[in-house]
Amino acid sequence: MPSEGQYKELRRQIEENPDCCGFAPFGEHCSDELLALAEERLGLPLPPSYRWWCRHFGGGILGYSYELSSVYWEGPDDPCPAGDIAYLAKINRENSGHGTELLELLNHDGDEVFYFDTTRRDDEGEYPVVVRYAPGSCEPYAANFLEFLKKRIEFMGQA
């Protein structure tokens, strides 16, 4: 699991890169109850670094116009759950036939899709992030969500 210092460094990196991090200001955004509801819908725990990001930044855009999957779907009456990680898992299960072994995090119009690989949870509860370039199979990208964000912010800052 990432250390407190790594979380502070990521927060600084996010706040210093507003052009590629369209997130809410650091604060309390996603409740433990909503995170627990997402885990119940998924049937598996969310990794600690992802829970930290959801709690403190809530969601938003990473890059130019790509929504980073978050947690905010409150149920079937919610009118717009499209970017919710549990809702995306449901849609992917129905439309592409894969289950929760790959949880979609970020989709660049199908050309580059990032997922949590939930088949490889480490001892601290973190899932690695993999990327699939269309067409193709998944390749390792980051050891955890925090490393994924750091790499994407660095990449977007150079683009």
Phi, psi and omega in degrees: 000140178299151180276167177300322177297322178293323176295317178298320179295318178295318178302315178299316180298317178297312183293333180273357181232060183294338179291333180245359179236089178272064181255162173294158176300150179305132180175208178253109186241324183238125185282159175298327179295318179291322176297318179296322178296319177297317179296322177296315179296322180283331184078021178201158182283149173275147182291150183304319182292326177289318177301318178301312181297314179300315180299316190262340179238338172079326183150184177142195185257135175243116184098221189266323180199024184253120182283131176275126182305137182226199179232110174204004180286116184265354177147182186299339179271356178293122187287340186213071182270015193309322183267008181282134185298322179289322177294318177298322177298319178297313180296315179297322178296318181286323188260327183244359172081358176262150183269213184275009176293336173235114178257119184291129178253318187206131184231117178265072178053032177083348180284330182212113182236129180255139182224153160282134172264096187281000177277352185231058179285132180274179184295341180261006176089007180271144173254142173289157175255132178242161178234143174240120174266133184279139337281153178163179179264171181283144177234148177300143178233312182210152181290334182199178183295320180300314178296322176302309180300315180302312181295319181292320179296316178298317179297312182294327178293337179269340186286000000 
